Amino acid sequence: MRLADLLERTEMIEDDLRHPLDADWSEQAVDLADDEALEGVDEVLRAEIQHIRLTLLRIEKGTYGTDAKCGKEIRRERLEARPIAARCIECA
Ligand SMILES: [Zn+2]
């Protein structure tokens, strides 16, 4: 996934989380309140947004692509496979 796609995806996910606060969604929420699987998905989404935000923050600070733990450069292949990777393969 390229970074531009990530950004687009973040916006879509955040839209999804922000907007559906209408009547339809409330009904759905009640219907699905007991659905633990859905709660799990929501958590995964939120975690993903958090990761993407941290990634954007690292880009802003110019530390993107560097392992914050060991200071080594994260390999390009790894970043291409997983753009939100914050650790090199050895530290992951
Ligand atoms: Zn490392």
PDB file of the backbone (N, CA, C, O) and the ligand in Angstrom, with CONECT records:
HET     ZN  A 101       1
ATOM      1  N   MET A   1       0.846  -1.195   0.000  1.00  0.00           N
ATOM      2  CA  MET A   1       0.000   0.000   0.000  1.00  0.00           C
ATOM      3  C   MET A   1       0.884   1.249   0.000  1.00  0.00           C
ATOM      4  O   MET A   1       1.803   1.372   0.810  1.00  0.00           O
ATOM      5  N   ARG A   2       0.596   2.157  -0.907  1.00  0.00           N
ATOM      6  CA  ARG A   2       1.369   3.385  -0.926  1.00  0.00           C
ATOM      7  C   ARG A   2       0.829   4.360   0.107  1.00  0.00           C
ATOM      8  O   ARG A   2      -0.290   4.224   0.601  1.00  0.00           O
ATOM      9  N   LEU A   3       1.654   5.338   0.414  1.00  0.00           N
ATOM     10  CA  LEU A   3       1.285   6.280   1.459  1.00  0.00           C
ATOM     11  C   LEU A   3       0.031   7.066   1.098  1.00  0.00           C
ATOM     12  O   LEU A   3      -0.821   7.321   1.949  1.00  0.00           O
ATOM     13  N   ALA A   4      -0.071   7.446  -0.166  1.00  0.00           N
ATOM     14  CA  ALA A   4      -1.254   8.189  -0.603  1.00  0.00           C
ATOM     15  C   ALA A   4      -2.518   7.364  -0.364  1.00  0.00           C
ATOM     16  O   ALA A   4      -3.556   7.893   0.035  1.00  0.00           O
ATOM     17  N   ASP A   5      -2.410   6.070  -0.614  1.00  0.00           N
ATOM     18  CA  ASP A   5      -3.552   5.193  -0.378  1.00  0.00           C
ATOM     19  C   ASP A   5      -3.872   5.122   1.108  1.00  0.00           C
ATOM     20  O   ASP A   5      -5.035   5.096   1.512  1.00  0.00           O
ATOM     21  N   LEU A   6      -2.821   5.093   1.904  1.00  0.00           N
ATOM     22  CA  LEU A   6      -3.001   5.076   3.358  1.00  0.00           C
ATOM     23  C   LEU A   6      -3.778   6.298   3.813  1.00  0.00           C
ATOM     24  O   LEU A   6      -4.739   6.201   4.576  1.00  0.00           O
ATOM     25  N   LEU A   7      -3.338   7.453   3.325  1.00  0.00           N
ATOM     26  CA  LEU A   7      -3.990   8.698   3.712  1.00  0.00           C
ATOM     27  C   LEU A   7      -5.464   8.673   3.340  1.00  0.00           C
ATOM     28  O   LEU A   7      -6.334   9.037   4.131  1.00  0.00           O
ATOM     29  N   GLU A   8      -5.717   8.237   2.126  1.00  0.00           N
ATOM     30  CA  GLU A   8      -7.091   8.173   1.647  1.00  0.00           C
ATOM     31  C   GLU A   8      -7.897   7.235   2.527  1.00  0.00           C
ATOM     32  O   GLU A   8      -9.042   7.512   2.885  1.00  0.00           O
ATOM     33  N   ARG A   9      -7.278   6.133   2.862  1.00  0.00           N
ATOM     34  CA  ARG A   9      -7.948   5.131   3.672  1.00  0.00           C
ATOM     35  C   ARG A   9      -8.266   5.682   5.065  1.00  0.00           C
ATOM     36  O   ARG A   9      -9.347   5.446   5.605  1.00  0.00           O
ATOM     37  N   THR A  10      -7.311   6.419   5.638  1.00  0.00           N
ATOM     38  CA  THR A  10      -7.546   7.016   6.948  1.00  0.00           C
ATOM     39  C   THR A  10      -8.762   7.911   6.911  1.00  0.00           C
ATOM     40  O   THR A  10      -9.616   7.867   7.797  1.00  0.00           O
ATOM     41  N   GLU A  11      -8.830   8.731   5.864  1.00  0.00           N
ATOM     42  CA  GLU A  11      -9.980   9.627   5.756  1.00  0.00           C
ATOM     43  C   GLU A  11     -11.268   8.854   5.669  1.00  0.00           C
ATOM     44  O   GLU A  11     -12.262   9.215   6.298  1.00  0.00           O
ATOM     45  N   MET A  12     -11.258   7.773   4.880  1.00  0.00           N
ATOM     46  CA  MET A  12     -12.460   6.972   4.740  1.00  0.00           C
ATOM     47  C   MET A  12     -12.859   6.352   6.072  1.00  0.00           C
ATOM     48  O   MET A  12     -14.032   6.353   6.445  1.00  0.00           O
ATOM     49  N   ILE A  13     -11.882   5.831   6.771  1.00  0.00           N
ATOM     50  CA  ILE A  13     -12.172   5.185   8.054  1.00  0.00           C
ATOM     51  C   ILE A  13     -12.705   6.214   9.043  1.00  0.00           C
ATOM     52  O   ILE A  13     -13.672   5.955   9.760  1.00  0.00           O
ATOM     53  N   GLU A  14     -12.070   7.380   9.077  1.00  0.00           N
ATOM     54  CA  GLU A  14     -12.517   8.399  10.021  1.00  0.00           C
ATOM     55  C   GLU A  14     -13.911   8.894   9.669  1.00  0.00           C
ATOM     56  O   GLU A  14     -14.731   9.152  10.550  1.00  0.00           O
ATOM     57  N   ASP A  15     -14.171   9.024   8.382  1.00  0.00           N
ATOM     58  CA  ASP A  15     -15.517   9.386   7.941  1.00  0.00           C
ATOM     59  C   ASP A  15     -16.527   8.373   8.437  1.00  0.00           C
ATOM     60  O   ASP A  15     -17.580   8.720   8.972  1.00  0.00           O
ATOM     61  N   ASP A  16     -16.178   7.107   8.245  1.00  0.00           N
ATOM     62  CA  ASP A  16     -17.069   6.039   8.672  1.00  0.00           C
ATOM     63  C   ASP A  16     -17.368   6.134  10.158  1.00  0.00           C
ATOM     64  O   ASP A  16     -18.498   5.907  10.590  1.00  0.00           O
ATOM     65  N   LEU A  17     -16.368   6.464  10.921  1.00  0.00           N
ATOM     66  CA  LEU A  17     -16.544   6.490  12.374  1.00  0.00           C
ATOM     67  C   LEU A  17     -17.288   7.744  12.806  1.00  0.00           C
ATOM     68  O   LEU A  17     -18.010   7.725  13.803  1.00  0.00           O
ATOM     69  N   ARG A  18     -17.120   8.825  12.073  1.00  0.00           N
ATOM     70  CA  ARG A  18     -17.704  10.093  12.465  1.00  0.00           C
ATOM     71  C   ARG A  18     -19.154  10.206  12.031  1.00  0.00           C
ATOM     72  O   ARG A  18     -20.017  10.611  12.810  1.00  0.00           O
ATOM     73  N   HIS A  19     -19.420   9.839  10.760  1.00  0.00           N
ATOM     74  CA  HIS A  19     -20.695  10.167  10.158  1.00  0.00           C
ATOM     75  C   HIS A  19     -21.883   9.342  10.588  1.00  0.00           C
ATOM     76  O   HIS A  19     -22.973   9.887  10.768  1.00  0.00           O
ATOM     77  N   PRO A  20     -21.711   8.051  10.758  1.00  0.00           N
ATOM     78  CA  PRO A  20     -22.937   7.249  10.849  1.00  0.00           C
ATOM     79  C   PRO A  20     -23.724   7.479  12.126  1.00  0.00           C
ATOM     80  O   PRO A  20     -24.432   6.584  12.587  1.00  0.00           O
ATOM     81  N   LEU A  21     -23.611   8.652  12.695  1.00  0.00           N
ATOM     82  CA  LEU A  21     -24.349   8.940  13.922  1.00  0.00           C
ATOM     83  C   LEU A  21     -25.756   9.434  13.604  1.00  0.00           C
ATOM     84  O   LEU A  21     -26.272  10.333  14.269  1.00  0.00           O
ATOM     85  N   ASP A  22     -26.365   8.849  12.597  1.00  0.00           N
ATOM     86  CA  ASP A  22     -27.748   9.213  12.298  1.00  0.00           C
ATOM     87  C   ASP A  22     -28.674   8.133  12.830  1.00  0.00           C
ATOM     88  O   ASP A  22     -28.231   7.152  13.427  1.00  0.00           O
ATOM     89  N   ALA A  23     -29.969   8.328  12.605  1.00  0.00           N
ATOM     90  CA  ALA A  23     -30.970   7.430  13.188  1.00  0.00           C
ATOM     91  C   ALA A  23     -30.740   5.989  12.742  1.00  0.00           C
ATOM     92  O   ALA A  23     -30.783   5.065  13.554  1.00  0.00           O
ATOM     93  N   ASP A  24     -30.495   5.805  11.447  1.00  0.00           N
ATOM     94  CA  ASP A  24     -30.289   4.462  10.925  1.00  0.00           C
ATOM     95  C   ASP A  24     -29.193   3.756  11.684  1.00  0.00           C
ATOM     96  O   ASP A  24     -29.314   2.597  12.081  1.00  0.00           O
ATOM     97  N   TRP A  25     -28.129   4.489  11.868  1.00  0.00           N
ATOM     98  CA  TRP A  25     -26.980   3.869  12.490  1.00  0.00           C
ATOM     99  C   TRP A  25     -27.268   3.510  13.942  1.00  0.00           C
ATOM    100  O   TRP A  25     -26.837   2.464  14.428  1.00  0.00           O
ATOM    101  N   SER A  26     -28.000   4.386  14.632  1.00  0.00           N
ATOM    102  CA  SER A  26     -28.348   4.091  16.025  1.00  0.00           C
ATOM    103  C   SER A  26     -29.121   2.785  16.122  1.00  0.00           C
ATOM    104  O   SER A  26     -28.872   1.959  17.000  1.00  0.00           O
ATOM    105  N   GLU A  27     -30.068   2.615  15.199  1.00  0.00           N
ATOM    106  CA  GLU A  27     -30.829   1.361  15.192  1.00  0.00           C
ATOM    107  C   GLU A  27     -29.907   0.188  14.954  1.00  0.00           C
ATOM    108  O   GLU A  27     -29.982  -0.837  15.632  1.00  0.00           O
ATOM    109  N   GLN A  28     -29.043   0.358  13.986  1.00  0.00           N
ATOM    110  CA  GLN A  28     -28.086  -0.704  13.694  1.00  0.00           C
ATOM    111  C   GLN A  28     -27.233  -1.004  14.919  1.00  0.00           C
ATOM    112  O   GLN A  28     -26.958  -2.158  15.247  1.00  0.00           O
ATOM    113  N   ALA A  29     -26.827   0.067  15.581  1.00  0.00           N
ATOM    114  CA  ALA A  29     -25.964  -0.106  16.741  1.00  0.00           C
ATOM    115  C   ALA A  29     -26.664  -0.922  17.813  1.00  0.00           C
ATOM    116  O   ALA A  29     -26.056  -1.765  18.472  1.00  0.00           O
ATOM    117  N   VAL A  30     -27.965  -0.656  17.977  1.00  0.00           N
ATOM    118  CA  VAL A  30     -28.728  -1.426  18.958  1.00  0.00           C
ATOM    119  C   VAL A  30     -28.811  -2.882  18.525  1.00  0.00           C
ATOM    120  O   VAL A  30     -28.600  -3.801  19.316  1.00  0.00           O
ATOM    121  N   ASP A  31     -29.130  -3.067  17.224  1.00  0.00           N
ATOM    122  CA  ASP A  31     -29.222  -4.432  16.697  1.00  0.00           C
ATOM    123  C   ASP A  31     -27.926  -5.198  16.903  1.00  0.00           C
ATOM    124  O   ASP A  31     -27.925  -6.391  17.209  1.00  0.00           O
ATOM    125  N   LEU A  32     -26.842  -4.494  16.729  1.00  0.00           N
ATOM    126  CA  LEU A  32     -25.549  -5.173  16.702  1.00  0.00           C
ATOM    127  C   LEU A  32     -24.802  -5.058  18.029  1.00  0.00           C
ATOM    128  O   LEU A  32     -23.641  -5.452  18.142  1.00  0.00           O
ATOM    129  N   ALA A  33     -25.493  -4.511  19.028  1.00  0.00           N
ATOM    130  CA  ALA A  33     -24.809  -4.236  20.284  1.00  0.00           C
ATOM    131  C   ALA A  33     -24.186  -5.488  20.891  1.00  0.00           C
ATOM    132  O   ALA A  33     -23.163  -5.426  21.573  1.00  0.00           O
ATOM    133  N   ASP A  34     -24.834  -6.638  20.624  1.00  0.00           N
ATOM    134  CA  ASP A  34     -24.332  -7.876  21.217  1.00  0.00           C
ATOM    135  C   ASP A  34     -23.312  -8.576  20.330  1.00  0.00           C
ATOM    136  O   ASP A  34     -22.780  -9.629  20.682  1.00  0.00           O
ATOM    137  N   ASP A  35     -23.055  -7.988  19.201  1.00  0.00           N
ATOM    138  CA  ASP A  35     -22.165  -8.636  18.254  1.00  0.00           C
ATOM    139  C   ASP A  35     -20.718  -8.351  18.622  1.00  0.00           C
ATOM    140  O   ASP A  35     -20.175  -7.297  18.293  1.00  0.00           O
ATOM    141  N   GLU A  36     -20.115  -9.288  19.297  1.00  0.00           N
ATOM    142  CA  GLU A  36     -18.747  -9.080  19.766  1.00  0.00           C
ATOM    143  C   GLU A  36     -17.769  -8.989  18.606  1.00  0.00           C
ATOM    144  O   GLU A  36     -16.761  -8.287  18.676  1.00  0.00           O
ATOM    145  N   ALA A  37     -18.086  -9.713  17.537  1.00  0.00           N
ATOM    146  CA  ALA A  37     -17.206  -9.687  16.364  1.00  0.00           C
ATOM    147  C   ALA A  37     -17.112  -8.265  15.821  1.00  0.00           C
ATOM    148  O   ALA A  37     -16.031  -7.816  15.442  1.00  0.00           O
ATOM    149  N   LEU A  38     -18.230  -7.559  15.782  1.00  0.00           N
ATOM    150  CA  LEU A  38     -18.242  -6.195  15.255  1.00  0.00           C
ATOM    151  C   LEU A  38     -17.434  -5.274  16.159  1.00  0.00           C
ATOM    152  O   LEU A  38     -16.689  -4.418  15.682  1.00  0.00           O
ATOM    153  N   GLU A  39     -17.583  -5.450  17.437  1.00  0.00           N
ATOM    154  CA  GLU A  39     -16.786  -4.643  18.363  1.00  0.00           C
ATOM    155  C   GLU A  39     -15.309  -4.846  18.103  1.00  0.00           C
ATOM    156  O   GLU A  39     -14.515  -3.907  18.150  1.00  0.00           O
ATOM    157  N   GLY A  40     -14.956  -6.093  17.827  1.00  0.00           N
ATOM    158  CA  GLY A  40     -13.567  -6.411  17.524  1.00  0.00           C
ATOM    159  C   GLY A  40     -13.087  -5.665  16.301  1.00  0.00           C
ATOM    160  O   GLY A  40     -11.984  -5.119  16.288  1.00  0.00           O
ATOM    161  N   VAL A  41     -13.916  -5.643  15.274  1.00  0.00           N
ATOM    162  CA  VAL A  41     -13.551  -4.940  14.041  1.00  0.00           C
ATOM    163  C   VAL A  41     -13.350  -3.467  14.334  1.00  0.00           C
ATOM    164  O   VAL A  41     -12.398  -2.852  13.854  1.00  0.00           O
ATOM    165  N   ASP A  42     -14.253  -2.902  15.126  1.00  0.00           N
ATOM    166  CA  ASP A  42     -14.144  -1.496  15.454  1.00  0.00           C
ATOM    167  C   ASP A  42     -12.823  -1.195  16.152  1.00  0.00           C
ATOM    168  O   ASP A  42     -12.174  -0.188  15.868  1.00  0.00           O
ATOM    169  N   GLU A  43     -12.441  -2.061  17.050  1.00  0.00           N
ATOM    170  CA  GLU A  43     -11.170  -1.880  17.761  1.00  0.00           C
ATOM    171  C   GLU A  43      -9.994  -1.947  16.809  1.00  0.00           C
ATOM    172  O   GLU A  43      -9.037  -1.179  16.909  1.00  0.00           O
ATOM    173  N   VAL A  44     -10.093  -2.898  15.872  1.00  0.00           N
ATOM    174  CA  VAL A  44      -9.019  -3.040  14.887  1.00  0.00           C
ATOM    175  C   VAL A  44      -8.911  -1.768  14.057  1.00  0.00           C
ATOM    176  O   VAL A  44      -7.817  -1.266  13.797  1.00  0.00           O
ATOM    177  N   LEU A  45     -10.070  -1.258  13.646  1.00  0.00           N
ATOM    178  CA  LEU A  45     -10.085  -0.016  12.863  1.00  0.00           C
ATOM    179  C   LEU A  45      -9.468   1.123  13.641  1.00  0.00           C
ATOM    180  O   LEU A  45      -8.645   1.875  13.118  1.00  0.00           O
ATOM    181  N   ARG A  46      -9.865   1.246  14.883  1.00  0.00           N
ATOM    182  CA  ARG A  46      -9.336   2.341  15.708  1.00  0.00           C
ATOM    183  C   ARG A  46      -7.832   2.210  15.891  1.00  0.00           C
ATOM    184  O   ARG A  46      -7.098   3.197  15.840  1.00  0.00           O
ATOM    185  N   ALA A  47      -7.388   0.988  16.102  1.00  0.00           N
ATOM    186  CA  ALA A  47      -5.946   0.762  16.256  1.00  0.00           C
ATOM    187  C   ALA A  47      -5.224   1.144  14.972  1.00  0.00           C
ATOM    188  O   ALA A  47      -4.129   1.705  14.998  1.00  0.00           O
ATOM    189  N   GLU A  48      -5.862   0.827  13.845  1.00  0.00           N
ATOM    190  CA  GLU A  48      -5.235   1.124  12.563  1.00  0.00           C
ATOM    191  C   GLU A  48      -5.135   2.636  12.354  1.00  0.00           C
ATOM    192  O   GLU A  48      -4.118   3.142  11.880  1.00  0.00           O
ATOM    193  N   ILE A  49      -6.185   3.334  12.707  1.00  0.00           N
ATOM    194  CA  ILE A  49      -6.161   4.796  12.584  1.00  0.00           C
ATOM    195  C   ILE A  49      -5.057   5.367  13.456  1.00  0.00           C
ATOM    196  O   ILE A  49      -4.326   6.268  13.043  1.00  0.00           O
ATOM    197  N   GLN A  50      -4.943   4.837  14.659  1.00  0.00           N
ATOM    198  CA  GLN A  50      -3.898   5.293  15.570  1.00  0.00           C
ATOM    199  C   GLN A  50      -2.518   5.098  14.945  1.00  0.00           C
ATOM    200  O   GLN A  50      -1.662   5.980  15.009  1.00  0.00           O
ATOM    201  N   HIS A  51      -2.319   3.923  14.338  1.00  0.00           N
ATOM    202  CA  HIS A  51      -1.047   3.628  13.690  1.00  0.00           C
ATOM    203  C   HIS A  51      -0.779   4.589  12.540  1.00  0.00           C
ATOM    204  O   HIS A  51       0.335   5.085  12.363  1.00  0.00           O
ATOM    205  N   ILE A  52      -1.825   4.838  11.766  1.00  0.00           N
ATOM    206  CA  ILE A  52      -1.654   5.726  10.613  1.00  0.00           C
ATOM    207  C   ILE A  52      -1.328   7.133  11.095  1.00  0.00           C
ATOM    208  O   ILE A  52      -0.481   7.811  10.513  1.00  0.00           O
ATOM    209  N   ARG A  53      -1.998   7.573  12.154  1.00  0.00           N
ATOM    210  CA  ARG A  53      -1.718   8.907  12.693  1.00  0.00           C
ATOM    211  C   ARG A  53      -0.277   9.018  13.167  1.00  0.00           C
ATOM    212  O   ARG A  53       0.402  10.011  12.905  1.00  0.00           O
ATOM    213  N   LEU A  54       0.177   7.993  13.863  1.00  0.00           N
ATOM    214  CA  LEU A  54       1.563   7.995  14.335  1.00  0.00           C
ATOM    215  C   LEU A  54       2.522   8.015  13.153  1.00  0.00           C
ATOM    216  O   LEU A  54       3.561   8.674  13.182  1.00  0.00           O
ATOM    217  N   THR A  55       2.146   7.277  12.113  1.00  0.00           N
ATOM    218  CA  THR A  55       2.977   7.269  10.914  1.00  0.00           C
ATOM    219  C   THR A  55       3.060   8.671  10.321  1.00  0.00           C
ATOM    220  O   THR A  55       4.140   9.132   9.954  1.00  0.00           O
ATOM    221  N   LEU A  56       1.915   9.347  10.227  1.00  0.00           N
ATOM    222  CA  LEU A  56       1.897  10.706   9.669  1.00  0.00           C
ATOM    223  C   LEU A  56       2.733  11.648  10.531  1.00  0.00           C
ATOM    224  O   LEU A  56       3.424  12.531  10.023  1.00  0.00           O
ATOM    225  N   LEU A  57       2.656  11.441  11.833  1.00  0.00           N
ATOM    226  CA  LEU A  57       3.439  12.257  12.759  1.00  0.00           C
ATOM    227  C   LEU A  57       4.929  12.049  12.518  1.00  0.00           C
ATOM    228  O   LEU A  57       5.713  12.999  12.542  1.00  0.00           O
ATOM    229  N   ARG A  58       5.311  10.789  12.285  1.00  0.00           N
ATOM    230  CA  ARG A  58       6.723  10.502  12.024  1.00  0.00           C
ATOM    231  C   ARG A  58       7.174  11.120  10.705  1.00  0.00           C
ATOM    232  O   ARG A  58       8.305  11.590  10.577  1.00  0.00           O
ATOM    233  N   ILE A  59       6.279  11.110   9.739  1.00  0.00           N
ATOM    234  CA  ILE A  59       6.614  11.747   8.456  1.00  0.00           C
ATOM    235  C   ILE A  59       6.844  13.239   8.690  1.00  0.00           C
ATOM    236  O   ILE A  59       7.799  13.819   8.173  1.00  0.00           O
ATOM    237  N   GLU A  60       5.959  13.850   9.472  1.00  0.00           N
ATOM    238  CA  GLU A  60       6.060  15.278   9.768  1.00  0.00           C
ATOM    239  C   GLU A  60       7.392  15.600  10.456  1.00  0.00           C
ATOM    240  O   GLU A  60       8.040  16.601  10.149  1.00  0.00           O
ATOM    241  N   LYS A  61       7.775  14.748  11.375  1.00  0.00           N
ATOM    242  CA  LYS A  61       9.007  14.983  12.133  1.00  0.00           C
ATOM    243  C   LYS A  61      10.250  14.558  11.373  1.00  0.00           C
ATOM    244  O   LYS A  61      11.374  14.822  11.800  1.00  0.00           O
ATOM    245  N   GLY A  62      10.037  13.895  10.239  1.00  0.00           N
ATOM    246  CA  GLY A  62      11.159  13.454   9.442  1.00  0.00           C
ATOM    247  C   GLY A  62      11.816  12.189   9.968  1.00  0.00           C
ATOM    248  O   GLY A  62      12.944  11.870   9.591  1.00  0.00           O
ATOM    249  N   THR A  63      11.119  11.466  10.837  1.00  0.00           N
ATOM    250  CA  THR A  63      11.694  10.233  11.374  1.00  0.00           C
ATOM    251  C   THR A  63      11.076   9.001  10.735  1.00  0.00           C
ATOM    252  O   THR A  63      11.369   7.874  11.133  1.00  0.00           O
ATOM    253  N   TYR A  64      10.222   9.218   9.745  1.00  0.00           N
ATOM    254  CA  TYR A  64       9.601   8.075   9.077  1.00  0.00           C
ATOM    255  C   TYR A  64      10.669   7.220   8.403  1.00  0.00           C
ATOM    256  O   TYR A  64      11.587   7.742   7.771  1.00  0.00           O
ATOM    257  N   GLY A  65      10.542   5.903   8.542  1.00  0.00           N
ATOM    258  CA  GLY A  65      11.496   5.007   7.896  1.00  0.00           C
ATOM    259  C   GLY A  65      12.668   4.675   8.800  1.00  0.00           C
ATOM    260  O   GLY A  65      13.547   3.897   8.429  1.00  0.00           O
ATOM    261  N   THR A  66      12.678   5.271  10.000  1.00  0.00           N
ATOM    262  CA  THR A  66      13.738   4.967  10.957  1.00  0.00           C
ATOM    263  C   THR A  66      13.117   4.297  12.175  1.00  0.00           C
ATOM    264  O   THR A  66      12.087   4.737  12.685  1.00  0.00           O
ATOM    265  N   ASP A  67      13.748   3.246  12.622  1.00  0.00           N
ATOM    266  CA  ASP A  67      13.269   2.551  13.807  1.00  0.00           C
ATOM    267  C   ASP A  67      13.529   3.428  15.043  1.00  0.00           C
ATOM    268  O   ASP A  67      14.675   3.753  15.354  1.00  0.00           O
ATOM    269  N   ALA A  68      12.450   3.803  15.738  1.00  0.00           N
ATOM    270  CA  ALA A  68      12.599   4.690  16.895  1.00  0.00           C
ATOM    271  C   ALA A  68      13.305   3.993  18.046  1.00  0.00           C
ATOM    272  O   ALA A  68      13.824   4.649  18.949  1.00  0.00           O
ATOM    273  N   LYS A  69      13.326   2.670  18.018  1.00  0.00           N
ATOM    274  CA  LYS A  69      13.932   1.920  19.117  1.00  0.00           C
ATOM    275  C   LYS A  69      15.434   1.767  18.937  1.00  0.00           C
ATOM    276  O   LYS A  69      16.209   2.092  19.837  1.00  0.00           O
ATOM    277  N   CYS A  70      15.848   1.269  17.763  1.00  0.00           N
ATOM    278  CA  CYS A  70      17.272   1.003  17.572  1.00  0.00           C
ATOM    279  C   CYS A  70      17.948   2.040  16.680  1.00  0.00           C
ATOM    280  O   CYS A  70      19.175   2.073  16.584  1.00  0.00           O
ATOM    281  N   GLY A  71      17.136   2.905  16.014  1.00  0.00           N
ATOM    282  CA  GLY A  71      17.706   3.965  15.198  1.00  0.00           C
ATOM    283  C   GLY A  71      18.139   3.538  13.814  1.00  0.00           C
ATOM    284  O   GLY A  71      18.623   4.348  13.024  1.00  0.00           O
ATOM    285  N   LYS A  72      17.960   2.253  13.521  1.00  0.00           N
ATOM    286  CA  LYS A  72      18.325   1.768  12.189  1.00  0.00           C
ATOM    287  C   LYS A  72      17.255   2.146  11.184  1.00  0.00           C
ATOM    288  O   LYS A  72      16.096   2.385  11.523  1.00  0.00           O
ATOM    289  N   GLU A  73      17.690   2.190   9.937  1.00  0.00           N
ATOM    290  CA  GLU A  73      16.740   2.449   8.875  1.00  0.00           C
ATOM    291  C   GLU A  73      15.885   1.208   8.648  1.00  0.00           C
ATOM    292  O   GLU A  73      16.392   0.087   8.614  1.00  0.00           O
ATOM    293  N   ILE A  74      14.577   1.426   8.492  1.00  0.00           N
ATOM    294  CA  ILE A  74      13.699   0.299   8.182  1.00  0.00           C
ATOM    295  C   ILE A  74      13.791   0.028   6.691  1.00  0.00           C
ATOM    296  O   ILE A  74      13.704   0.947   5.877  1.00  0.00           O
ATOM    297  N   ARG A  75      13.965  -1.216   6.346  1.00  0.00           N
ATOM    298  CA  ARG A  75      14.193  -1.550   4.931  1.00  0.00           C
ATOM    299  C   ARG A  75      12.996  -1.177   4.072  1.00  0.00           C
ATOM    300  O   ARG A  75      11.836  -1.295   4.467  1.00  0.00           O
ATOM    301  N   ARG A  76      13.346  -0.718   2.864  1.00  0.00           N
ATOM    302  CA  ARG A  76      12.326  -0.264   1.929  1.00  0.00           C
ATOM    303  C   ARG A  76      11.290  -1.349   1.639  1.00  0.00           C
ATOM    304  O   ARG A  76      10.096  -1.062   1.546  1.00  0.00           O
ATOM    305  N   GLU A  77      11.745  -2.584   1.499  1.00  0.00           N
ATOM    306  CA  GLU A  77      10.803  -3.670   1.190  1.00  0.00           C
ATOM    307  C   GLU A  77       9.779  -3.805   2.309  1.00  0.00           C
ATOM    308  O   GLU A  77       8.603  -4.077   2.067  1.00  0.00           O
ATOM    309  N   ARG A  78      10.246  -3.611   3.531  1.00  0.00           N
ATOM    310  CA  ARG A  78       9.345  -3.744   4.670  1.00  0.00           C
ATOM    311  C   ARG A  78       8.323  -2.606   4.681  1.00  0.00           C
ATOM    312  O   ARG A  78       7.141  -2.823   4.947  1.00  0.00           O
ATOM    313  N   LEU A  79       8.790  -1.408   4.393  1.00  0.00           N
ATOM    314  CA  LEU A  79       7.877  -0.266   4.382  1.00  0.00           C
ATOM    315  C   LEU A  79       6.871  -0.379   3.237  1.00  0.00           C
ATOM    316  O   LEU A  79       5.728   0.064   3.348  1.00  0.00           O
ATOM    317  N   GLU A  80       7.319  -0.979   2.140  1.00  0.00           N
ATOM    318  CA  GLU A  80       6.390  -1.132   1.028  1.00  0.00           C
ATOM    319  C   GLU A  80       5.321  -2.161   1.369  1.00  0.00           C
ATOM    320  O   GLU A  80       4.157  -2.019   0.994  1.00  0.00           O
ATOM    321  N   ALA A  81       5.736  -3.191   2.083  1.00  0.00           N
ATOM    322  CA  ALA A  81       4.772  -4.214   2.467  1.00  0.00           C
ATOM    323  C   ALA A  81       3.871  -3.720   3.596  1.00  0.00           C
ATOM    324  O   ALA A  81       2.703  -4.097   3.689  1.00  0.00           O
ATOM    325  N   ARG A  82       4.439  -2.867   4.452  1.00  0.00           N
ATOM    326  CA  ARG A  82       3.707  -2.426   5.633  1.00  0.00           C
ATOM    327  C   ARG A  82       4.114  -0.987   5.959  1.00  0.00           C
ATOM    328  O   ARG A  82       4.987  -0.749   6.793  1.00  0.00           O
ATOM    329  N   PRO A  83       3.455  -0.020   5.274  1.00  0.00           N
ATOM    330  CA  PRO A  83       3.890   1.382   5.393  1.00  0.00           C
ATOM    331  C   PRO A  83       3.828   1.921   6.813  1.00  0.00           C
ATOM    332  O   PRO A  83       4.517   2.890   7.132  1.00  0.00           O
ATOM    333  N   ILE A  84       3.013   1.311   7.673  1.00  0.00           N
ATOM    334  CA  ILE A  84       2.917   1.854   9.029  1.00  0.00           C
ATOM    335  C   ILE A  84       3.910   1.196   9.980  1.00  0.00           C
ATOM    336  O   ILE A  84       3.853   1.418  11.189  1.00  0.00           O
ATOM    337  N   ALA A  85       4.808   0.397   9.447  1.00  0.00           N
ATOM    338  CA  ALA A  85       5.793  -0.265  10.297  1.00  0.00           C
ATOM    339  C   ALA A  85       6.647   0.789  11.026  1.00  0.00           C
ATOM    340  O   ALA A  85       7.183   1.704  10.400  1.00  0.00           O
ATOM    341  N   ALA A  86       6.762   0.648  12.336  1.00  0.00           N
ATOM    342  CA  ALA A  86       7.541   1.611  13.125  1.00  0.00           C
ATOM    343  C   ALA A  86       8.820   0.969  13.649  1.00  0.00           C
ATOM    344  O   ALA A  86       9.662   1.639  14.247  1.00  0.00           O
ATOM    345  N   ARG A  87       8.958  -0.333  13.419  1.00  0.00           N
ATOM    346  CA  ARG A  87      10.135  -1.053  13.897  1.00  0.00           C
ATOM    347  C   ARG A  87      10.769  -1.797  12.737  1.00  0.00           C
ATOM    348  O   ARG A  87      10.083  -2.231  11.812  1.00  0.00           O
ATOM    349  N   CYS A  88      12.074  -1.938  12.794  1.00  0.00           N
ATOM    350  CA  CYS A  88      12.740  -2.751  11.789  1.00  0.00           C
ATOM    351  C   CYS A  88      12.416  -4.220  12.058  1.00  0.00           C
ATOM    352  O   CYS A  88      11.844  -4.570  13.090  1.00  0.00           O
ATOM    353  N   ILE A  89      12.790  -5.056  11.115  1.00  0.00           N
ATOM    354  CA  ILE A  89      12.436  -6.469  11.244  1.00  0.00           C
ATOM    355  C   ILE A  89      13.002  -7.067  12.523  1.00  0.00           C
ATOM    356  O   ILE A  89      12.341  -7.875  13.176  1.00  0.00           O
ATOM    357  N   GLU A  90      14.211  -6.682  12.882  1.00  0.00           N
ATOM    358  CA  GLU A  90      14.840  -7.243  14.075  1.00  0.00           C
ATOM    359  C   GLU A  90      14.089  -6.866  15.358  1.00  0.00           C
ATOM    360  O   GLU A  90      14.001  -7.669  16.288  1.00  0.00           O
ATOM    361  N   CYS A  91      13.549  -5.646  15.405  1.00  0.00           N
ATOM    362  CA  CYS A  91      12.875  -5.187  16.625  1.00  0.00           C
ATOM    363  C   CYS A  91      11.381  -5.515  16.646  1.00  0.00           C
ATOM    364  O   CYS A  91      10.756  -5.494  17.707  1.00  0.00           O
ATOM    365  N   ALA A  92      10.815  -5.815  15.496  1.00  0.00           N
ATOM    366  CA  ALA A  92       9.359  -6.007  15.425  1.00  0.00           C
ATOM    367  C   ALA A  92       8.911  -7.206  16.254  1.00  0.00           C
ATOM    368  O   ALA A  92       7.719  -7.510  16.305  1.00  0.00           O
TER     369      ALA A  92
HETATM  370 ZN    ZN A 101      15.212  -1.892  15.145  1.00  0.00          ZN2+
END
